[in-house]
Amino acid sequence: IIETPKGMFQRVAKVISRGNKEKEKEFFEVMSKLEFLPNSPTLMNAGTRIGQLSACFVLPVEDSIEGIFEAVKNMAIIHKSGGGTGFSFSRLRPKGDVVKSTMGVASGPVSFMKVFDITTEVIKQGGKRRGANMGILRVDHPDIVEFITAKEKEGMLRNFNISVGVTDSFMEAVENNEDYYLVNPRNKKRVKKINAGDIFDLIVSMAWRTGDPGLIFLDEINRHNPTPSLGEIESTNPCVTGDTLVATSKGLERIDEIVGKEREILVDPRLNGGVPEVKKAKRIFKSGIKKVYRLRTRSGYELKATSDHLILTPNGWRSLGTLKKGDRVLIQSIGVFNKDGSLPFDVEKLNLKSPRRELNLPNKWSRELGQVLGWLIGDGALTREKAIFYFGIDEYNLLPYFAKILNRWNNCEVKPHEYGGVRRLQYHAQGMIEFFSRLGVKKVKSMDKEVPKTIFTATKEAVSGFLQALFTADGTIGTGKNRGQVRLTTASEILAKQVQLLLLSFGIKSKRYRRRYSKSKPFVYTAKKGEKRYYESRGDYYYEPVITRQNLERFYNEIGFLEGKKEKVFIESMPNKRGSFYTDT
C-alpha cells in the first residue's frame, strides 16, 4: 500500500492549510467524514513534486497549424499534471475552405479534434488516469452538422465530451422555426442558410442516441459571468497595452484613457462589406498585468499585445503568438475623426491671463490652428518664456501667412527677427504659451518632440492642417530614382511613429526608415562667455516616414504642402505607380 485514505487526507490537509494547525484539523475532519472532497488533482498532487491542484483548463485553438499543435502540446502537459482541458474549435476554418499558404483545402475542426483525441489516448493524467476533454463548436459554424454527429460511430472522440455553443438568436429561430446563417470564421462571410429547428432536432436525436452533444448557452453564461472584467466565458482574453491608440468616433484615443467609458469603435471596412462603420463597444476594461509581445512590420508599424491577441491577415485571423517573421498582416486602411470641434479646455481663461492685453485665442479646431501646431512642432520651439516660429530662406513666403494668424491671436503685432538667414516670429504672452502647452506641445528638444496629444482627437481639417504644415517645414520630395517620394525627416522616433498613424487615418500608408547622420568634422567655437569649446557630432540617428506609389495621390488630395517651392516640386514630380495596398510584413 503506497498511501492509505487517512494518509492522503492528512497530506492534503497539511498542504492546503499552509501551516494553520486549526484549519488543518478542520479540513482533515470534513474530508474524513466525506462531507467535502476537493477535486482529483488536489487529492493526487497536493504535497507532491507536481503540486498542480487545478482540475480544469480552457485552451485557445487558433486557425493555423502552429496554433493547433501549440494547443495539443499544452493539453499534453496539463494532462500529465492531472488537469483536464476544454477547447472551443469555433475559430478553425471549415472543411474544404482554402489554405492559401499551401494552395490546399482545410480539414475542418472535427478532423483536428481527432488529433487531440489520439494524443489524449496515450497520456494518462498525472500518470494515474486517462485524460478528459470538452470540445465546443458554435452553432453557426459551417461544420456544425459533422460536429453534432461526430460521436455517432462508437469509439469516435472517446476522450471528448462535446457541446454545441448556442446563442439567444439561434434559440429564437428554433422557437419560430426560422432559418439562420452559417458563418465562415476565417472571413466572417455567410456561407449557407439552414433551418434552426432541423439542427435542434438533430442535436436532440444524437444526444438521446449517444449522450452527446450537450448545449452551452453562450449568451446566458456571459450574462452571469462572475468575472466580466476578465472577458467573455468560452473565449480567450486578448489584450493590448495601455498606450495603444484605438480608432474611435472621437479620433485616436489611448485605450487606457477610455477604460470604463462608452465609445464607438471603428470597424475596418474589410470586415464590413467594404464600408467603414463605427459600432458601440460592449465594454472597455483593464485585465491586469500580462506578458506582452511587440509586432513590428517592415514599414515600421508596431503593436504591443498579448500572444492571444488576434491579428487580421490575408488568410483570416491569427493570434499574435502564432505569427512568424515574413507573415503578412493587414494594417488599418482608413480612420475616423472627431466631429466635435471644441477644444478640450476653457480658452477664455487663457485670453485673460496676459496682464497687458486680452488675447484672441481660438476656442475651436480649424485648419489654421492645425497648421500653427504643425509648424511649431516642425520648425518651432516652446519654452517657459516664449513660443518661436522659424522660417528658412525657402519658407520666407509663408511668414506673412503665419504672422497674420498669430498676431490676431496675440492681439498685438509682432515683427519678425532675422539671424543667420533664418527669420523668426517670437511670442511672449503667457496665455499663448500656456495655450500651446495645454494643446499638448511639450517643452523638449528636437529628438523628444511628439505630436501634440490633442491632435489625435481633433477634427479632420485640423489634423490635415497639422500634417500639411509639418511636412512643409520638415518634409522633402525625392529626386532621381526616388522622384516624387515624400518624406518627413525628424530626430524624434516617436514623432515619426505618430505621424505614420495619423497618415493611416487618411488611408495613407508610409514606410519608416532609420538612418544615421554622417559625422561632421570636429571644430572649436567660442561660447557666449568667451570660453573655447570643442564640438564633435556623434552621428546620431534620424527617422523618415516615406510616402510612395498610389499613396502620393491620397497625400496630395488629403494633405499636400503649403503654397511655395515644395508644393510646386511635388506637383511636378508626382509619379503614377501602383502597388499592394494596406498589407505589410
N, C-alpha and C positions, 0 to 999 in steps of 0.2 A: 504494500500500500504506500503510494507516494505521499498522499495527504488525506486526512480524514475530513469529514464535513466540519467538525469543530475547529480543526486547524485552519481550514480555509476561511471560516468566519472570523477567526482571531486575526489572521493575516490581513484580511480586507479591512476589518475594523481599525486596526492599528494604523494602516496607511491613510485611510480616509479621515480619521480623527486628528491627524497631524500633531500628535503628542498630547492631546487633551484627554486625560485618563477617564474623566467622567463621560465624555462623548464616546470614547472607545468602548466603554462598558455598555452604554445605552445602545449603540449601533450593533454590538455583538448580540445583545438580547433580542432585538427585534428581528434579526436575521435568524437566530437560533429557533425562535418561535414561528418562523416563516410568515411573520406579519409584514415583512418587507424584504425584498431581494433586489439588489442592483442589477444592472444589465450584465450579460455574459462576459464581455471584455473586462469589466471590473472584477468579476469573480475570478477570471483566469489570470489577469495581468497585474492586479494591484500587488505591489511589493516585489514584483519580478523585474528582470532586466528590461523587458519590453515596456512596461509601465504605461501602456496605451489603454485608456479607460472609456473611450467613446465608442458607441455602437454603430452610429450612422453617419455617413459622409455623402454629400452631394458633389459630384464632379462635373465640370463643364465638358461637353463634347463639341469641338469646333469642326467646321466644314472644311477639313483638309486632312491629308494623310498624316501630317505631323501632329495635328491636334487630336485626331482619333487615337493614334497609338501612344500619345502622351497620356491620354486618359486610361488606356489599357495598362500602361506601366504603373500609374498611380493607383489604379484599382488593385493590382497585384501586391503592391507594397502595403496598402491598407488591409487587404485580406490576410496577409502574412502576420499583421499585428493584431488580428482578431476583430477588425471592424467590417461592417457591411457597407455597400455602396449603392447610390441611386444616380440615375442619369436621365437627362432629357435629351432625346435624339432629334428634337424638332428642328435643330439648325442644319442638319445634314440634307444636302440636295437630294431630290427624289431619284428613284431608279430610272435610268435612261437619259438623265439630264447630261448636258455637255460638260466635259472636263477639258478646258482649253489647254492646260499645261501638257496634256498627253494626247490631245485630239481624240480622246476616247469618251466613254459614257460612264456615268456613275452607277454604283451597285445598289445604292439606296440604304436607308437606315437598318432595315431588318437583316440584310446581308452582313453588315458590320456588327450588329448585335450578336451574331453567331461567333465572331472573333472573341468578344467579351465572354461569351458563354463557355467556349472551349478553354480559354485561359483560366476561368474560374474552376473548371473541372479538374485541373491539375494542381491547384493550390488549395491547401487547407488553411482556413482562417486560424492564424496563430499556431499552426501545426496541430490543432486539436479538433477542428470541424471544417466542413466544406463551406466555401463562400456562398453569399447570397446577394442578389442584386434586385433593384427595382428599375424598370425601364418605362419611360413615359414618352408618348408622342402626341403632339397636338392634333385635335380632331380635324383641323383644316390642312393638314399635311397631305400632299398628293398620294403618299403611300399608305394612307390610313387603313384601307381595306386589307392590304397584305399584313399590316401590323396586328389588326384585330384578329385575323385568322392564323397568326404565326404559330400558335401552340395547338392547332387542330391535329397535327400529326404528333403522336405520342413520342416523347423524348426530346422534342424540339424546345430549345431555350429552357432546359430543365432547371437551370440555375437562376432563372429570372421569374419574378412576378411582373406582370405588365399592366399598365393603366393608360387609359385614354384621357388626355387633358382636354376637358370640355369647357366651353365658355358660356356666359349667360345668353349671348346671341344664338349660339347653337341650340341650347335648350328651348329657347323661344321658337326657333324654327321647327324643332321637333313637335312642340305643342301645337303649332299652326300648320304642320305638315308642309313646310316650305323647303325650297331648295337653298343651298348655301354654296359658297365658293371654296375650292381648294386652292391654296396659295403656295407657290414655289418659294421656299425660304431664302434661296440664293439671290433672287432679284425682286422679290415681293410681288411678282406678277400673278394674276389669276390664271389658272390653267384649265379648270374644269368646274362645272356646276353639277351638284348631286343632291339627292333628296335627303334631308336630315333624318326623317322618320325611318328610311331604309337603313341608314348607318346605325341608328339607335337600336333597331330591331336586330341587326347583325351583332352588335355588342351584347345584347341580352342573350341571344342564341348561343354565342360562343362562351359566355360566362356560365350558362347553365350546363353546357357540354364539357367544358374543361376547367372551369373555375377562374379563367382569365378571359378577357381583361376586366380590371376594375375601372372605376371612374375617379378622376381627381378634378374637382371643381375649381378651376384656376382663379376665377374672379372671386368666388366665395372665400377661399382660404386667404386671399390677399385683403379682403375686407376685414378679416380678423387677424391679420398679421401682427403678432406682438412686438415685432422689431421692424416697423416700416422704414426706419431711418437706414437700415442695412440693405434695403432693396426688396424687390418682389420675391416671393417664395417661388421656387422652381425656376429661378433664373440666376445667372451669375451676376456679380455686382461690380461692373466695370467702373473705373473712376479715372478722373484726370486731376492734375494738380491745381491748387487754388488759383494760381496766376494764369491759368488758361483763359484766353479770350473766347467768348461764346457769342455767336451772331444772334442777337435778339431784335425785337422791334424797336429797341432804343439804340441800336448800333452794336458795337463790340464791347461787351462787358466782361470783367473778370468774374469767373464763376464763384469765387469765394465772397464776392460782394453782393451776390444776389441769392445766397442761400436763404431759404425760407420765404422768399418773395415770389409773387406771381409774375411770370414772364411768358411772353410769346417767343418761341424759338424758331429760327429759320429751318425749314425742311428743304434740303437740296433738291433742285428740280429733277435730278436724275432718279430720285425716289418718289417723284410725284407726277409722273407722266409728262415731264419736261417743263412743268410750271412751278416756279418758286412759290412757297407759301409759308406763312408763319402760323404756328399752332401753339396753343397754350400748353406749357409744361405741366405734367401732373404733379411733380414735386421736385424741388431742387434741394439737396441735402448734403451734409458733410458726413462721410462714412468712416472717419478716423484716419489713423496713420498706417500707410501700407507701403510696401516696396514698389517703386515705380521705375519705368524704363523710358529712355529717350529714343524716339523715332526721328531720324534726320534724313531728308531726301537730298538728292544731288543738287536740287535747286536751292536748298537752304531752308526749306520749311521744316518746322520742328513741332513735336508733340510729346509731352511727358504724361504717361498714363500707366495704369496697372497692366499686367500681362494679359488680363482677360478683356481689356477694352477692345471693342470691335472697330475695325478699320475697313472702310469700303474699298474694294479692289475691283479691277475689271472682271474678275471671276466671282464676285459676291463678297460677303462679309468674312473677314478673317480676324481672329484675335491677335493683338499686338505680339503676344509671346510666340506665335507660330510664324511670324514673318521673318524672312532672312534677307541678307544683302542681295540686291538685284531684283527683288519682288517689286511689282508696280502697284502703287496705291493711287486712289483718286483724291485730289485736293479740292478745296472749295472752288466753285465755279461762278458764284455771284454772291452779293451781300445784301444787307438791308440797312437802311439809315433811319435815324430818329426824325420823326416828322414834327416834333415839338422844338421850335426854335428858341425857346427860353434858355438863358444862361443859368447854370446851377447855383447861383448865389445872388445876393442883393447888390446890384451895381450902384444904386443911388447913394448908399453909404460911402462908397469909394469916391463918387463925384464930389462929395462934400469934405473929403479927407484933406485935401490940399489947402493950407491956410490962406494963400494969396488969392485963389480964384476957384470957382466951381468948374469941374471938368464936364465934358460931354461924352463920357464913355458909353459905348453901345450896350444895350441890355438884351439883344437878341443875336443869334447866329446869322452871319451873312457871308457872302463870298469874300468881301473885302476884309472882314475880321479873320477869316481863314488865311488869306494872303499875308496879312500882317504877321500872324503867328508863324507861318511858313518861312517868311524872310528873317524873322527874329531867330528861329532855330537854325536856318541855313547860313545867313551872313549877319548875324547879330549877337548880342550878348546881354544878359541881365545880371546886374549886381545889386547890392543893397541900396546903392545911391542913384542908379541910372539904368535906363534901357537904351541900348545903342544899336543903330542900324547902319551897316556898312554897304558902300556901293563902289565897285571897281570901275575901271575905265569903260568896260563893255556894258556896264549897268547904269551909267550916268543918266540915260534916258528915262529910267524908272524912278529916279529920286523924286522928281516933282509929283509923281503919282502917289507915292507913299507919304511924302511930306504933306500933301493936301489932306489925306486921311488922318494922319497922326496929329497934325496941327489943329484939325477940327475937334478931335477928341481932347487934346490938351487945352483947347480954348485959348491958345496963345501961339503965335508963330515962332517956330524955332528954325534958325537958318543953319544950313549945312556947314561943316568944317572940313577942310582937306588936309591930309597928311600923307606924304609919300605916294601921291597919286590915287589915294583912296579917300572918297568923301564919306561923311557920316552924319547922321541925324542923332541927336542925343537929348533924351528927355529925363528930367529930374523930379517931376511931380510924384509925390509919394503915392497918390491914389492910382496913377498909371502903373507904377512899379508893382503895387500890390495887385492890380487888375491882372497883369500878365502872370504874376505868381499864382493867383487863385485859379487861373485857367490851366495851370499845370506846367508853366515854363520854369525850369529849375536853374538855379544859380550855380552852374557847373562848368567844367572845362569841356572842350570840344569832344574829347574821347568818351565823355559820360553823358552827352546830350541824348534826350529822348523825345518822342512825340508827346506833346502836352496831353495829359490824361483826358481832358475834356474833349479833345478832338475825336476820340473813339466813339463818343456818343453825340456828336454834332450832326447837323443836317448835311445832306448830300452836297449842297453848294458850298458849304463851309469846308468840308473835307476836301472837295475838289480844289478849292482855292488854296488850301494849305499845301497840298501836293504840288500845285502849279507853281507857287512861289518858291517852294523848297527845291524843286527841280530846276527852276530858273536860276536860283542862287548857286546851287552846288551840282547841277547836272551838266552833262556833256553829250554831244552827238558824235557817234563813231564815224571814222573815215576809213578809206581803203577797204580791206576785206570785212571790216566791221561797219561799213557805211550804213547809216540810218539807225544804228543801235542807240538806245537812250540809256544812260547810266547815271546813277547818283553816287557821288564819292563822299564818304564820311569816315571820320576816325572812330565813330561810335558803332560798335557791333549791334548793340540793342536798338539803336535808331534804324539801322539797315533792316533788321528783322521786322520791326514795327511797320516800316514803310511797305515792306512786302505784303503784310497783312492788309493794310489799307488799300493797296492796289488790287488785291483779290476781291475786295468789296465791290470794285468796279468791273470785275471779271478780267482783270489784267494779271497775267502770270509773269513772273520775273525769275531770274536766277541770280543768286547771291555769290559773289566771289570774295575771297580774302587774299589780299596782295600785300607785299612788303614795300615800304618806302625805301628807295635806294639811299644809302648813307651819303651825307654830304661831307665835303672836306672840312676838317676841324678849323676853327678860327678863333681869334681873340677879339673881344669887343669891350667897350668902356661902358660901365653901368652908370646910373643916374648920379651916384655919389662919387664918381670918378675912378673907382677901382677897376682894375683889369680882370676880365673873366674869360675863361676858356669854354668854348662850346663845341660839342660833337654830337651829331644826331645819332639816335640809336637804331634807326631803320625799323621803326615800329610798323604795325600792320594798319591797313585801311580796308574798308569794305565797300563793295559796289553791287547793289541790285541792278541787274541789266535787263532791259526790255527788248525783245526781238520779235521777228516774224509778225503774225497776224495781231499780236498784242499791241503793236505800234499804232495800228489804226484805232483801236479802242482807246489807247492813251491819247491820241490826237482828239478824238471825239469827246472824251470824258474829262480830260485834264489839260494837256497841252502846256505850252510855255507862255509866259507873259510877253507882251509885244517887245520885239527887239531882235538882236542878232541871232540868238539861239532859236527863236521861233522861225525865223526865215530859213536858217540852215536846216532845221528839222523838216520843214515842209518840202524843201527842195530835194532832200535825200531820202525820203520815205520809200523803202523798197516794197515790193509786192511778193511776199513769201508766204508759204503755208507750212504747217507742221502739226504735230499731235497737240491736242488741247486738253489741259486740266488732268493730265496723268503725270506721275513722277515716280522716280525710282529711288 
